[in-house]
Amino acid sequence: MTAPIRVLVAKPGLDGHDRGAKVIARALRDAGMEVIYTGLRQTPEMIVNAALQEDVQVIGLSILSGAHNAIVPRVMDLLRAKDMTDVKVIVGGIVPDEDAEALKRQGVAAVFQPGASLEAVVDFIRQAGLKPRAG
């Protein structure tokens, strides 16, 4: 039996609304994934350190505040600095189309905008070609 996919779900920045992140976390858990939810107001450093400690394969960032252009590039830089480029980063929230394309050019695997289905997120992660976890 293969080990379940490990996903860290985080709410970076000052955004105080986490219902969507909790719904996604529950859907991923119900799909058989191990989910670590970091809670509100996480810094990029806190997120990447938690991802390293928890040996996750995917980081899901839920951003509604509009700070994605500042937060996501910092997360990507920290992942590169820690040689964690095999970790897939997905972003969900209020992200304009042009910003979504820019985030993908910076290495984000996928951006899920309002209206994306839970199934779409689950299916994307399952088909993402993740590196098996050690252990």
Secondary structure, 3 states (H helix, E strand, C coil): CCCCCEEEEECECCCCCCHHHHHHHHHHHHCCCEEEECCCCECHHHHHHHHHHHCCCEEEEEECCCCHHHHHHHHHHHHHHCCCCCCEEEEEECCCHHHHHHHHHCCCCEEECCCCCHHHHHHHHHCCCCCCCCC
